[in-house]
Amino acid sequence: MASSTMTRAQLSESVYQEVGLSRNESAELVENVLDAISDTLVNGESVKISSFGSFSVRQKGERKGRNPKTGEEVPIKPRRVLVFRASNVLKQRINRSLNPARENEVSSGTS
């Protein structure tokens, strides 16, 4: 499977093609959505996108780590980390794309 990354420009182009806004309006819409998601997460709130997944920020406490090269103990400072949890709909869609023949069995009730 080829590895590829979707960029903001590609998202904007998809909005342009699907919705029919101008390219500038599409780029602005994508930026506004991403800004709204980012701002919400910075404020410590969760973001849930139905049938896609949810983003949340989790606080991790201070802990002791170990430098793998030297074996020396190193303190790891407390920090906030971003967590994404995919919805079941998204998980099923991803798994179906890996095994399309299985989709026919599941939808017809034969497993």
N, C-alpha and C positions, 0 to 999 in steps of 0.2 A: 504494500500500500504506500503510495507516495505521500510524503510528509509535506504539509503546506500550512501556512498560517494566514488566517483572514485578517486583513488590515482595516483600519477606519475608512480608508478610501474605497475598499471593496464593499464594505457595509453601505457606505453612501451611494455607491453605484447600484447596489441591489435595491435600495429604497427608490432611487431615481427610476430604475426600470420597472419596479413593481407598482409603485404608488403614482408615479407620473408627476411628481414635483420636479422643479428645475434642479440641476446638479447642485447649485449653491444652497437652495432650500433643503435638499436632501442631506448635504453635509452638515448644515446647521442643525437639522433635526437630530441626526446621529450624535452630534456633539452635545446637544441639550439633554438627550436621554442619558448619555454616559456621565455628564456632569451631575445630573440629578441622582443617579445611582451612587456616584462617588461621594457627593455631599451627604447623602443619607448614611452611608457607611462610616464616614469620618465622624458623624454625630453619634455613632455607636448604635444606630438602629439597623434592623435587618431589612433586606430587600427580597421580596418573593415575586417571581415571575411565573404565573400559572403555566403549567405544562412544560416548564423549562427547568426551574430550580430556584434555590434560595441562596443568597449571600448573607453572611453575618461576620461580625468581628468578634474574636474571642481573645480574652486577656490571658496571657501565659505568665506565670509567676517566675521569679528568679530560681535558677537551678544550677547545679554544678555539671559542667561538661568536661570532656577530656580531649586534649589535642591528640589526634590519632598518630601524628608523627613522633611526638616526644613522650606521650603518655601523661603529660602534665595536666593537672586539674585546672580548669579555667571557669570562672563564674560567668554564667550567661544571664544577662540583664533581663528584667521583665519587659515584655513587649506585647503589642497587639498583633494578631495575625488574621488574615482574611481566610474565611472558610466558605467553600462552595459545596452545596449538596444538590446533586441532580435529582429532578423529579422522577418518579417511576415511569411517566410517559416518555421522558427523554431517554432513560435507560433502556426501555423496551425498543424504542426507535433505533438506538445505536446497535443493540443486539440483533434486531431484525436485519439491519444492513449488512451484518457479518454473515448471516445465514438466512437468505431469502426463502429457501425451500421450507424451512421450519415455520415460516409465517403461514403458509397454506395449511399445515397440520394444525396449528393453533387456532386459526380462524374457522376451520371446518370441524373442530372439536375432536380430532383424532390425534392422540399423542402416544 
